[in-house]
Amino acid sequence: MRNSFGIRLGAAVAGGVVLVSVAGVAAAEELQGEDDLQVTVEVTPTVPEGSLTMSVDGTEAVLTEVDSADPDVRQFDGALPTVTVTDTRLPEEIPSGAFWYVLGSSTDFIGDEGQDPIGAGHLGWAPAVTDPEGEGTVSPGGQVDTVLDEGPNNVGLVDQELLALAESSAEAIGAWQAEADLFLKIPATAEPGTYASTLTLSLFE
């Protein structure tokens, strides 16, 4: 009987040691602080095989004022986000005589406080083809001046104006990048405030 009681007592003591040990671990794991970490990933669009596509590196262009040579004119300059045209088609998949081109046109600039709009004709650009990674020939469109400029092409981006042109789609295979300097010229008497317009870029073939 003594031996049996001693075994039961030993088990009880051992269990008590285990319980104390567990309680000590729980106390050591009390929350002392907490913070969040944001995890982000950018998944770029994939270019389907055998397609002609266009992408724009950004969603806005900001114009800032620069010195103007004419005291009656205020000028604001900026840059068009890089436009990339990618053609992954095989030459035999392209219709004979086809060529692609990118056009741009702007809406009027609308003020944030009911100011009189600034017409799209006050916005011009000077296109350029940069860092071509494709074969063939792609040419930039000509400079489009504003209605406050002098010259034959001083119409502004009112209608669809040429940004870039592939002379032959069958030869312009790969990726091509086009950019443009933007410039807005307005009368010095224009009402102050923030104005915004929409510049639409379109790829045709």
N, CA, C and O of each residue as an XYZ file, in Angstrom:
820
protein
N       0.835     -1.197      0.000
C       0.000      0.000      0.000
C       0.868      1.243      0.000
O       0.557      2.208     -0.698
N       1.945      1.242      0.764
C       2.815      2.415      0.782
C       3.430      2.665     -0.587
O       3.508      3.804     -1.046
N       3.857      1.610     -1.223
C       4.446      1.774     -2.546
C       3.447      2.348     -3.526
O       3.774      3.225     -4.325
N       2.244      1.853     -3.458
C       1.216      2.341     -4.375
C       0.938      3.810     -4.133
O       0.799      4.567     -5.094
N       0.850      4.240     -2.885
C       0.575      5.637     -2.577
C       1.734      6.538     -3.042
O       1.539      7.645     -3.544
N       2.935      6.005     -2.848
C       4.097      6.786     -3.276
C       4.095      7.020     -4.765
O       4.490      8.103     -5.196
N       3.682      6.088     -5.566
C       3.625      6.246     -7.026
C       2.606      7.301     -7.406
O       2.863      8.157     -8.253
N       1.421      7.226     -6.756
C       0.381      8.216     -7.084
C       0.833      9.627     -6.706
O       0.560     10.577     -7.441
N       1.505      9.774     -5.597
C       1.988     11.069     -5.154
C       3.047     11.616     -6.103
O       3.077     12.805     -6.419
N       3.905     10.718     -6.541
C       4.942     11.138     -7.478
C       4.344     11.648     -8.771
O       4.816     12.639     -9.330
N       3.298     10.971     -9.256
C       2.642     11.411    -10.484
C       1.998     12.764    -10.295
O       2.038     13.599    -11.198
N       1.408     12.996     -9.141
C       0.756     14.276     -8.879
C       1.776     15.402     -8.836
O       1.539     16.483     -9.375
N       2.902     15.150     -8.201
C       3.948     16.167     -8.129
C       4.507     16.471     -9.509
O       4.731     17.624     -9.876
N       4.726     15.398    -10.262
C       5.251     15.598    -11.619
C       4.285     16.420    -12.451
O       4.687     17.303    -13.208
N       2.977     16.109    -12.295
C       1.979     16.897    -13.020
C       2.007     18.348    -12.602
O       1.833     19.239    -13.434
N       2.220     18.595    -11.335
C       2.294     19.969    -10.867
C       3.464     20.707    -11.480
O       3.343     21.881    -11.830
N       4.585     20.040    -11.614
C       5.746     20.653    -12.254
C       5.440     21.024    -13.690
O       5.825     22.097    -14.154
N       4.748     20.141    -14.397
C       4.390     20.402    -15.797
C       3.483     21.608    -15.900
O       3.660     22.455    -16.776
N       2.500     21.687    -14.995
C       1.562     22.807    -15.033
C       2.277     24.124    -14.773
O       2.009     25.116    -15.452
N       3.169     24.149    -13.815
C       3.918     25.371    -13.516
C       4.757     25.784    -14.702
O       4.858     26.972    -15.008
N       5.361     24.819    -15.376
C       6.204     25.094    -16.536
C       5.397     25.720    -17.669
O       5.842     26.679    -18.300
N       4.217     25.178    -17.924
C       3.358     25.706    -18.986
C       2.923     27.120    -18.666
O       2.919     27.982    -19.544
N       2.557     27.369    -17.419
C       2.129     28.710    -17.017
C       3.251     29.719    -17.201
O       2.995     30.864    -17.573
N       4.483     29.314    -16.949
C       5.614     30.208    -17.127
C       5.812     30.596    -18.582
O       6.131     31.752    -18.861
N       5.634     29.667    -19.526
C       5.760     29.958    -20.959
C       4.683     30.917    -21.406
O       4.943     31.846    -22.170
N       3.444     30.688    -20.918
C       2.328     31.553    -21.299
C       2.590     32.978    -20.849
O       2.296     33.918    -21.588
N       3.123     33.158    -19.681
C       3.395     34.500    -19.167
C       4.476     35.184    -19.997
O       4.426     36.400    -20.177
N       5.443     34.441    -20.501
C       6.536     35.011    -21.289
C       6.072     35.450    -22.669
O       6.745     36.259    -23.308
N       4.926     34.934    -23.152
C       4.449     35.250    -24.501
C       3.347     36.294    -24.505
O       2.583     36.377    -25.466
N       3.249     37.091    -23.451
C       2.276     38.166    -23.454
C       2.641     39.189    -24.528
O       3.825     39.468    -24.718
N       1.648     39.768    -25.249
C       1.858     40.720    -26.334
C       2.473     41.999    -25.793
O       1.892     42.645    -24.921
N       3.610     42.361    -26.286
C       4.321     43.548    -25.839
C       4.217     44.704    -26.835
O       4.532     45.842    -26.489
N       3.784     44.428    -28.057
C       3.669     45.463    -29.087
C       3.192     44.853    -30.382
O       3.289     43.642    -30.579
N       2.668     45.702    -31.280
C       2.135     45.180    -32.531
C       2.184     46.271    -33.583
O       1.966     47.441    -33.268
N       2.466     45.911    -34.819
C       2.477     46.869    -35.927
C       2.091     46.125    -37.202
O       2.211     44.902    -37.282
N       1.626     46.883    -38.198
C       1.209     46.282    -39.459
C       2.232     46.575    -40.538
O       2.874     47.626    -40.527
N       2.381     45.663    -41.454
C       3.264     45.812    -42.603
C       2.458     45.545    -43.866
O       1.869     44.475    -44.025
N       2.438     46.527    -44.762
C       1.698     46.355    -46.001
C       2.583     45.684    -47.053
O       3.716     46.106    -47.283
N       2.067     44.663    -47.672
C       2.781     43.941    -48.716
C       2.100     44.240    -50.045
O       0.906     43.984    -50.200
N       2.849     44.778    -51.005
C       2.287     45.122    -52.311
C       3.059     44.428    -53.418
O       4.228     44.080    -53.251
N       2.412     44.232    -54.528
C       3.053     43.650    -55.707
C       2.400     44.249    -56.942
O       1.180     44.403    -57.000
N       3.206     44.580    -57.908
C       2.687     45.111    -59.166
C       2.717     44.008    -60.223
O       3.780     43.474    -60.542
N       1.574     43.678    -60.750
C       1.452     42.674    -61.799
C       1.202     43.414    -63.113
O       0.112     43.939    -63.343
N       2.200     43.450    -63.953
C       2.074     44.182    -65.207
C       1.253     43.383    -66.214
O       1.234     42.153    -66.172
N       0.576     44.089    -67.119
C      -0.206     43.368    -68.125
C       0.694     42.510    -69.019
O       1.814     42.901    -69.347
N       0.205     41.374    -69.394
C       0.921     40.526    -70.335
C       0.502     40.879    -71.747
O      -0.647     41.249    -71.991
N       1.429     40.766    -72.666
C       1.155     41.060    -74.068
C       0.847     39.756    -74.784
O       1.724     38.900    -74.906
N      -0.370     39.588    -75.254
C      -0.717     38.335    -75.944
C       0.139     38.139    -77.193
O       0.467     39.092    -77.900
N       0.483     36.913    -77.438
C       1.238     36.609    -78.649
C       0.378     36.892    -79.875
O      -0.818     36.598    -79.898
N       1.010     37.467    -80.889
C       0.301     37.728    -82.121
C      -0.680     38.875    -82.029
O      -1.796     38.783    -82.541
N      -0.264     39.987    -81.364
C      -1.177     41.110    -81.196
C      -0.438     42.434    -81.350
O       0.783     42.511    -81.217
N      -1.222     43.475    -81.637
C      -0.729     44.844    -81.703
C      -1.371     45.608    -80.553
O      -2.593     45.758    -80.521
N      -0.562     46.099    -79.599
C      -1.099     46.725    -78.398
C      -0.386     48.045    -78.107
O       0.709     48.304    -78.607
N      -1.036     48.869    -77.287
C      -0.458     50.135    -76.847
C      -0.626     50.263    -75.345
O      -1.670     49.896    -74.806
N       0.388     50.779    -74.660
C       0.311     51.053    -73.227
C       0.895     52.437    -72.964
O       1.750     52.913    -73.710
N       0.420     53.083    -71.885
C       0.890     54.411    -71.499
C       1.443     54.329    -70.088
O       0.785     53.813    -69.185
N       2.648     54.837    -69.901
C       3.336     54.737    -68.613
C       2.895     55.874    -67.683
O       3.676     56.774    -67.374
N       1.651     55.819    -67.250
C       1.142     56.848    -66.356
C      -0.270     57.244    -66.726
O      -0.774     56.888    -67.791
N      -0.900     57.984    -65.833
C      -2.286     58.382    -66.047
C      -2.471     59.896    -66.047
O      -3.595     60.373    -66.201
N      -1.399     60.655    -65.880
C      -1.544     62.102    -65.883
C      -0.259     62.778    -66.336
O       0.827     62.201    -66.284
N      -0.419     64.024    -66.785
C       0.703     64.885    -67.135
C       0.465     66.226    -66.451
O      -0.609     66.812    -66.591
N       1.445     66.707    -65.722
C       1.326     67.954    -64.973
C       2.120     69.040    -65.695
O       3.286     68.843    -66.036
N       1.485     70.178    -65.922
C       2.132     71.306    -66.584
C       2.499     72.362    -65.549
O       1.695     72.683    -64.674
N       3.701     72.897    -65.646
C       4.161     73.941    -64.724
C       4.586     75.167    -65.519
O       5.065     75.050    -66.647
N       4.411     76.325    -64.931
C       4.671     77.567    -65.644
C       6.164     77.791    -65.855
O       6.985     77.506    -64.983
N       6.495     78.314    -67.045
C       7.866     78.667    -67.410
C       7.869     80.106    -67.898
O       6.815     80.701    -68.120
N       9.059     80.655    -68.060
C       9.170     82.023    -68.561
C       8.620     82.113    -69.979
O       8.844     81.229    -70.805
N       7.903     83.187    -70.243
C       7.341     83.402    -71.568
C       8.006     84.621    -72.201
O       8.241     85.634    -71.542
N       8.301     84.500    -73.483
C       8.923     85.622    -74.200
C       7.920     86.725    -74.501
O       8.302     87.845    -74.838
N       6.648     86.409    -74.380
C       5.591     87.370    -74.681
C       4.898     87.750    -73.372
O       4.346     86.878    -72.701
N       4.915     89.027    -72.994
C       4.281     89.428    -71.728
C       2.766     89.234    -71.717
O       2.146     89.219    -70.654
N       2.180     89.088    -72.890
C       0.736     88.897    -72.974
C       0.341     87.418    -72.935
O      -0.843     87.086    -72.990
N       1.342     86.529    -72.839
C       1.093     85.085    -72.878
C       1.765     84.410    -71.692
O       2.915     84.706    -71.368
N       1.036     83.495    -71.043
C       1.619     82.658    -70.014
C       1.788     81.251    -70.585
O       0.891     80.732    -71.249
N       2.955     80.634    -70.320
C       3.252     79.307    -70.877
C       3.498     78.307    -69.763
O       4.143     78.612    -68.760
N       2.962     77.087    -69.964
C       3.101     75.979    -69.019
C       3.592     74.756    -69.784
O       2.996     74.364    -70.787
N       4.686     74.154    -69.306
C       5.295     73.019    -69.999
C       5.163     71.736    -69.186
O       5.018     71.768    -67.964
N       5.217     70.604    -69.892
C       5.191     69.290    -69.252
C       5.592     68.227    -70.247
O       6.105     68.538    -71.322
N       5.364     66.980    -69.900
C       5.757     65.873    -70.771
C       4.671     64.817    -70.800
O       4.043     64.524    -69.783
N       4.458     64.256    -71.961
C       3.525     63.143    -72.107
C       4.170     61.878    -71.541
O       5.336     61.611    -71.833
N       3.448     61.093    -70.740
C       4.020     59.809    -70.303
C       4.406     58.947    -71.506
O       3.780     59.030    -72.563
N       5.424     58.133    -71.341
C       5.908     57.311    -72.443
C       4.816     56.382    -72.976
O       4.140     55.683    -72.222
N       4.671     56.402    -74.287
C       3.683     55.554    -74.968
C       4.443     54.428    -75.670
O       5.353     54.688    -76.458
N       4.072     53.182    -75.387
C       4.750     52.027    -75.987
C       3.777     51.265    -76.878
O       2.692     50.877    -76.445
N       4.175     51.060    -78.108
C       3.413     50.228    -79.040
C       4.199     48.944    -79.253
O       5.374     48.976    -79.617
N       3.542     47.815    -79.023
C       4.199     46.511    -79.147
C       3.464     45.665    -80.174
O       2.243     45.523    -80.118
N       4.216     45.107    -81.112
C       3.639     44.239    -82.141
C       4.338     42.889    -82.077
O       5.521     42.778    -82.398
N       3.600     41.864    -81.661
C       4.170     40.518    -81.537
C       3.683     39.587    -82.650
O       3.869     38.373    -82.570
N       3.065     40.151    -83.678
C       2.560     39.330    -84.773
C       3.692     38.906    -85.702
O       4.725     39.568    -85.796
N       3.474     37.801    -86.377
C       4.397     37.383    -87.424
C       4.094     38.183    -88.683
O       2.941     38.545    -88.921
N       5.111     38.464    -89.492
C       4.869     39.254    -90.707
C       3.761     38.698    -91.589
O       3.016     39.458    -92.208
N       3.650     37.380    -91.647
C       2.621     36.790    -92.501
C       1.218     36.964    -91.927
O       0.230     36.743    -92.627
N       1.122     37.362    -90.644
C      -0.179     37.600    -90.037
C      -0.700     39.015    -90.287
O      -1.849     39.320    -89.969
N       0.145     39.875    -90.855
C      -0.204     41.281    -91.039
C      -0.685     41.510    -92.468
O      -0.023     41.089    -93.417
N      -1.825     42.169    -92.633
C      -2.339     42.422    -93.985
C      -1.356     43.235    -94.821
O      -0.661     44.104    -94.297
N      -1.302     42.960    -96.083
C      -0.399     43.670    -96.986
C      -0.744     45.162    -97.010
O      -1.909     45.547    -97.114
N       0.284     45.978    -96.912
C       0.092     47.425    -96.959
C      -0.372     48.053    -95.658
O      -0.591     49.264    -95.617
N      -0.529     47.275    -94.591
C      -1.015     47.816    -93.321
C       0.080     48.645    -92.639
O       1.269     48.357    -92.777
N      -0.339     49.666    -91.911
C       0.580     50.457    -91.102
C      -0.185     50.969    -89.883
O      -1.374     51.275    -89.969
N       0.516     51.061    -88.736
C      -0.149     51.541    -87.528
C       0.283     52.964    -87.215
O       1.344     53.417    -87.645
N      -0.555     53.658    -86.461
C      -0.260     55.034    -86.078
C      -1.015     55.376    -84.790
O      -2.073     54.816    -84.501
N      -0.444     56.308    -84.031
C      -1.025     56.753    -82.768
C      -1.406     58.219    -82.897
O      -0.590     59.050    -83.295
N      -2.657     58.531    -82.557
C      -3.167     59.895    -82.625
C      -3.527     60.387    -81.231
O      -3.832     59.594    -80.340
N      -3.487     61.694    -81.052
C      -3.862     62.286    -79.776
C      -4.747     63.500    -79.960
O      -4.557     64.276    -80.896
N      -5.705     63.669    -79.080
C      -6.570     64.847    -79.101
C      -6.960     65.202    -77.673
O      -7.036     64.332    -76.805
N      -7.207     66.490    -77.437
C      -7.485     66.977    -76.094
C      -8.862     67.628    -76.017
O      -9.365     68.180    -76.996
N      -9.452     67.551    -74.840
C     -10.667     68.312    -74.570
C     -10.272     69.703    -74.064
O      -9.096     69.967    -73.811
N     -11.245     70.572    -73.921
C     -10.987     71.886    -73.335
C     -10.567     71.733    -71.878
O     -10.905     70.743    -71.228
N      -9.828     72.718    -71.367
C      -9.435     72.742    -69.960
C     -10.563     73.387    -69.156
O     -10.955     74.523    -69.425
N     -11.073     72.665    -68.181
C     -12.180     73.123    -67.359
C     -11.665     73.524    -65.982
O     -10.914     72.775    -65.358
N     -12.064     74.701    -65.506
C     -11.616     75.197    -64.221
C     -12.357     74.567    -63.060
O     -13.460     74.043    -63.210
N     -11.726     74.629    -61.901
C     -12.313     74.010    -60.710
C     -13.280     74.932    -59.975
O     -13.948     74.504    -59.035
N     -13.362     76.203    -60.398
C     -14.230     77.147    -59.711
C     -15.122     77.906    -60.692
O     -15.479     79.059    -60.451
N     -15.478     77.258    -61.792
C     -16.375     77.884    -62.744
C     -15.727     78.904    -63.654
O     -16.425     79.728    -64.246
N     -14.405     78.871    -63.783
C     -13.725     79.794    -64.680
C     -14.122     79.507    -66.130
O     -14.593     78.416    -66.453
N     -13.929     80.482    -66.979
C     -14.141     80.245    -68.401
C     -13.176     79.158    -68.876
O     -12.000     79.184    -68.513
N     -13.650     78.205    -69.679
C     -12.761     77.130    -70.145
C     -11.615     77.679    -70.999
O     -11.731     78.729    -71.631
N     -10.523     76.945    -70.996
C      -9.395     77.222    -71.891
C      -9.478     76.207    -73.019
O      -9.405     75.005    -72.767
N      -9.628     76.656    -74.236
C      -9.822     75.766    -75.370
C      -8.645     74.838    -75.615
O      -7.498     75.178    -75.325
N      -8.946     73.657    -76.155
C      -7.898     72.668    -76.445
C      -6.882     73.199    -77.445
O      -5.762     72.695    -77.520
N      -7.262     74.201    -78.203
C      -6.330     74.776    -79.166
C      -5.143     75.464    -78.531
O      -4.171     75.787    -79.214
N      -5.213     75.692    -77.222
C      -4.094     76.315    -76.506
C      -3.031     75.290    -76.090
O      -1.980     75.670    -75.573
N      -3.291     74.001    -76.310
C      -2.334     72.942    -75.954
C      -1.655     72.407    -77.210
O      -2.324     72.024    -78.169
N      -0.333     72.383    -77.202
C       0.431     71.831    -78.325
C       1.407     70.781    -77.856
O       1.566     70.565    -76.655
N       2.075     70.115    -78.812
C       3.090     69.127    -78.448
C       4.161     69.001    -79.521
O       3.978     69.407    -80.668
N       5.292     68.422    -79.107
C       6.412     68.133    -80.009
C       6.798     66.668    -79.795
O       7.518     66.358    -78.846
N       6.329     65.754    -80.667
C       6.558     64.307    -80.475
C       7.989     63.882    -80.808
O       8.720     64.562    -81.528
N       8.352     62.730    -80.251
C       9.652     62.103    -80.541
C       9.523     60.604    -80.347
O       8.789     60.150    -79.469
N      10.233     59.831    -81.163
C      10.329     58.378    -80.991
C      11.627     58.096    -80.247
O      12.695     58.522    -80.686
N      11.550     57.374    -79.112
C      12.710     57.178    -78.247
C      12.969     55.699    -77.999
O      12.034     54.903    -77.911
N      14.217     55.342    -77.890
C      14.642     53.991    -77.506
C      13.872     52.891    -78.222
O      13.259     52.053    -77.561
N      13.882     52.865    -79.546
C      13.158     51.781    -80.230
C      13.815     50.432    -79.976
O      15.040     50.307    -79.992
N      12.994     49.442    -79.747
C      13.486     48.076    -79.542
C      12.997     47.158    -80.662
O      13.154     45.939    -80.588
N      12.413     47.743    -81.685
C      11.864     46.941    -82.763
C      12.613     47.158    -84.066
O      13.536     47.967    -84.155
N      12.188     46.417    -85.066
C      12.766     46.545    -86.399
C      11.867     47.428    -87.257
O      10.719     47.692    -86.899
N      12.394     47.881    -88.389
C      11.593     48.705    -89.275
C      11.732     50.181    -88.956
O      12.636     50.589    -88.227
N      10.828     50.974    -89.507
C      10.891     52.426    -89.355
C       9.612     52.953    -88.735
O       8.513     52.711    -89.233
N       9.774     53.680    -87.637
C       8.669     54.377    -86.995
C       9.070     55.841    -86.850
O      10.145     56.142    -86.330
N       8.217     56.745    -87.303
C       8.534     58.167    -87.310
C       7.612     58.934    -86.370
O       6.445     58.575    -86.209
N       8.137     59.994    -85.746
C       7.275     60.810    -84.887
C       6.419     61.754    -85.724
O       6.768     62.080    -86.859
N       5.314     62.182    -85.166
C       4.503     63.191    -85.820
C       5.174     64.549    -85.745
O       6.144     64.727    -85.007
N       4.668     65.502    -86.499
C       5.229     66.843    -86.486
C       4.763     67.641    -85.282
O       3.782     67.287    -84.628
N       5.473     68.717    -84.998
C       5.093     69.576    -83.884
C       3.774     70.261    -84.183
O       3.541     70.735    -85.295
N       2.914     70.306    -83.174
C       1.633     71.001    -83.286
C       1.689     72.195    -82.342
O       1.790     72.026    -81.126
N       1.622     73.405    -82.901
C       1.674     74.615    -82.107
C       0.280     75.016    -81.639
O      -0.720     74.429    -82.052
N       0.227     76.018    -80.777
C      -1.047     76.459    -80.213
C      -1.638     77.590    -81.046
O      -0.985     78.119    -81.946
N      -2.874     77.953    -80.739
C      -3.546     79.028    -81.473
C      -2.915     80.383    -81.189
O      -3.185     81.353    -81.897
N      -2.073     80.461    -80.154
C      -1.372     81.717    -79.857
C      -0.008     81.780    -80.529
O       0.702     82.775    -80.383
N       0.369     80.742    -81.260
C       1.626     80.726    -82.005
C       1.374     81.161    -83.443
O       0.238     81.203    -83.915
N       2.466     81.480    -84.118
C       2.396     81.779    -85.542
C       2.924     80.571    -86.310
O       3.813     79.866    -85.831
N       2.386     80.338    -87.481
C       2.855     79.212    -88.279
C       1.712     78.452    -88.896
O       0.550     78.709    -88.582
N       2.030     77.504    -89.783
C       0.987     76.784    -90.524
C       0.241     75.737    -89.705
O      -0.881     75.368    -90.052
N       0.853     75.252    -88.618
C       0.239     74.164    -87.846
C      -0.085     74.624    -86.434
O       0.216     73.924    -85.467
N      -0.697     75.800    -86.308
C      -1.000     76.373    -84.994
C      -2.475     76.167    -84.658
O      -3.230     77.120    -84.465
N      -2.860     74.889    -84.594
C      -4.260     74.544    -84.337
C      -4.458     73.921    -82.961
O      -5.592     73.785    -82.502
N      -3.376     73.543    -82.302
C      -3.485     72.861    -81.022
C      -3.992     71.439    -81.187
O      -4.225     70.975    -82.303
N      -4.161     70.754    -80.065
C      -4.588     69.347    -80.102
C      -6.108     69.233    -80.074
O      -6.669     68.447    -79.310
N      -6.758     70.016    -80.906
C      -8.217     70.007    -80.977
C      -8.721     68.725    -81.621
O      -9.663     68.101    -81.133
N      -8.089     68.343    -82.713
C      -8.484     67.134    -83.435
C      -7.379     66.099    -83.279
O      -6.371     66.363    -82.624
N      -7.558     64.943    -83.865
C      -6.565     63.881    -83.723
C      -5.281     64.249    -84.464
O      -5.262     64.393    -85.686
N      -4.207     64.395    -83.682
C      -2.901     64.755    -84.223
C      -1.945     63.581    -84.073
O      -2.041     62.805    -83.123
N      -1.020     63.460    -85.026
C      -0.140     62.296    -85.097
C       0.965     62.353    -84.049
O       1.692     63.341    -83.946
N       1.078     61.264    -83.263
C       2.186     61.104    -82.315
C       3.295     60.268    -82.929
O       4.464     60.645    -82.848
N       2.956     59.139    -83.542
C       3.953     58.248    -84.145
C       3.300     57.435    -85.250
O       2.100     57.165    -85.221
N       4.121     57.049    -86.232
C       3.611     56.327    -87.402
C       4.601     55.255    -87.825
O       5.786     55.536    -88.001
N       4.117     54.018    -87.990
C       4.929     52.937    -88.556
C       4.665     52.900    -90.057
O       3.523     52.728    -90.483
N       5.703     53.057    -90.849
C       5.510     53.119    -92.290
C       5.023     51.795    -92.858
O       4.360     51.762    -93.894
N       5.356     50.698    -92.172
C       4.889     49.375    -92.589
C       4.756     48.497    -91.354
O       5.740     48.257    -90.655
N       3.551     48.017    -91.082
C       3.350     47.157    -89.912
C       4.144     45.866    -90.039
O       4.622     45.331    -89.038
N       4.288     45.364    -91.251
C       4.992     44.104    -91.467
C       6.476     44.225    -91.132
O       7.128     43.224    -90.836
N       7.017     45.454    -91.178
C       8.437     45.654    -90.896
C       8.681     46.195    -89.494
O       9.760     46.004    -88.935
N       7.686     46.869    -88.922
C       7.838     47.465    -87.587
C       7.434     46.466    -86.514
O       6.431     46.651    -85.825
N       8.223     45.405    -86.378
C       7.940     44.347    -85.410
C       8.752     44.587    -84.141
O       9.929     44.943    -84.209
N       8.120     44.389    -82.985
C       8.810     44.589    -81.712
C       8.120     45.652    -80.897
O       6.897     45.785    -80.952
N       8.901     46.425    -80.128
C       8.344     47.456    -79.244
C       8.921     48.813    -79.613
O      10.113     48.943    -79.891
N       8.053     49.822    -79.613
C       8.456     51.177    -79.947
C       7.923     52.120    -78.874
O       6.808     51.953    -78.380
N       8.742     53.117    -78.522
C       8.344     54.086    -77.510
C       8.314     55.486    -78.104
O       9.214     55.890    -78.841
N       7.254     56.217    -77.765
C       7.106     57.594    -78.227
C       6.826     58.490    -77.030
O       6.169     58.080    -76.073
N       7.327     59.707    -77.095
C       7.090     60.703    -76.068
C       6.742     62.021    -76.749
O       6.787     62.128    -77.974
N       6.399     63.012    -75.952
C       6.113     64.335    -76.509
C       6.264     65.387    -75.426
O       5.837     65.191    -74.288
N       6.877     66.507    -75.791
C       6.865     67.677    -74.922
C       5.510     68.356    -75.083
O       5.046     68.575    -76.201
N       4.880     68.685    -73.962
C       3.589     69.368    -73.980
C       3.784     70.826    -73.593
O       4.609     71.136    -72.733
N       3.031     71.722    -74.223
C       3.090     73.134    -73.852
C       1.711     73.770    -74.013
O       1.028     73.589    -75.020
N       1.334     74.515    -72.986
C       0.057     75.217    -72.947
C       0.342     76.710    -72.936
O       1.117     77.196    -72.112
N      -0.288     77.433    -73.853
C      -0.109     78.886    -73.919
C      -1.477     79.546    -73.799
O      -2.391     79.262    -74.574
N      -1.601     80.434    -72.812
C      -2.882     81.079    -72.542
C      -2.672     82.582    -72.410
O      -1.556     83.026    -72.139
N      -3.719     83.367    -72.595
C      -3.592     84.819    -72.385
C      -3.226     85.131    -70.936
O      -3.634     84.423    -70.015
N      -2.460     86.187    -70.748
C      -2.057     86.578    -69.401
C      -3.256     86.989    -68.555
O      -3.158     87.053    -67.330
N      -4.383     87.267    -69.198
C      -5.586     87.689    -68.489
C      -6.466     86.518    -68.060
O      -7.538     86.733    -67.494
N      -6.030     85.279    -68.320
C      -6.832     84.106    -67.944
C      -7.057     84.070    -66.441
O      -6.183     84.452    -65.662
N      -8.241     83.606    -66.038
C      -8.576     83.548    -64.617
C      -7.695     82.528    -63.902
O      -7.421     81.462    -64.453
N      -7.251     82.834    -62.693
C      -6.431     81.868    -61.940
C      -7.271     80.691    -61.459
O      -8.498     80.765    -61.408
N      -6.603     79.625    -61.116
C      -7.271     78.424    -60.623
C      -6.662     77.178    -61.217
O      -5.700     77.244    -61.982
N      -7.225     76.046    -60.864
C      -6.771     74.754    -61.384
C      -7.661     74.326    -62.538
O      -8.887     74.344    -62.436
N      -7.026     73.942    -63.638
C      -7.740     73.511    -64.830
C      -7.333     72.075    -65.168
O      -6.221     71.647    -64.860
N      -8.235     71.347    -65.798
C      -7.936     69.961    -66.192
C      -8.597     69.657    -67.530
O      -9.680     70.152    -67.841
N      -7.919     68.837    -68.300
C      -8.471     68.364    -69.570
C      -8.160     66.885    -69.703
O      -7.421     66.319    -68.897
N      -8.726     66.267    -70.719
C      -8.461     64.848    -71.010
C      -7.776     64.743    -72.357
O      -8.305     65.196    -73.372
N      -6.594     64.141    -72.360
C      -5.844     63.887    -73.591
C      -6.014     62.424    -73.962
O      -5.558     61.539    -73.238
N      -6.664     62.171    -75.080
C      -6.951     60.800    -75.503
C      -5.952     60.365    -76.555
O      -5.744     61.052    -77.555
N      -5.325     59.195    -76.314
C      -4.380     58.602    -77.263
C      -5.029     57.357    -77.863
O      -5.599     56.539    -77.142
N      -4.940     57.222    -79.175
C      -5.616     56.122    -79.874
C      -4.645     55.466    -80.854
O      -3.931     56.145    -81.593
N      -4.632     54.122    -80.845
C      -3.813     53.346    -81.766
C      -4.711     52.787    -82.867
O      -5.717     52.131    -82.597
N      -4.325     53.061    -84.114
C      -5.066     52.583    -85.278
C      -4.157     51.786    -86.199
O      -2.938     51.954    -86.193
N      -4.772     50.917    -86.991
C      -4.045     50.256    -88.079
C      -4.996     50.130    -89.280
O      -4.607     49.603    -90.323
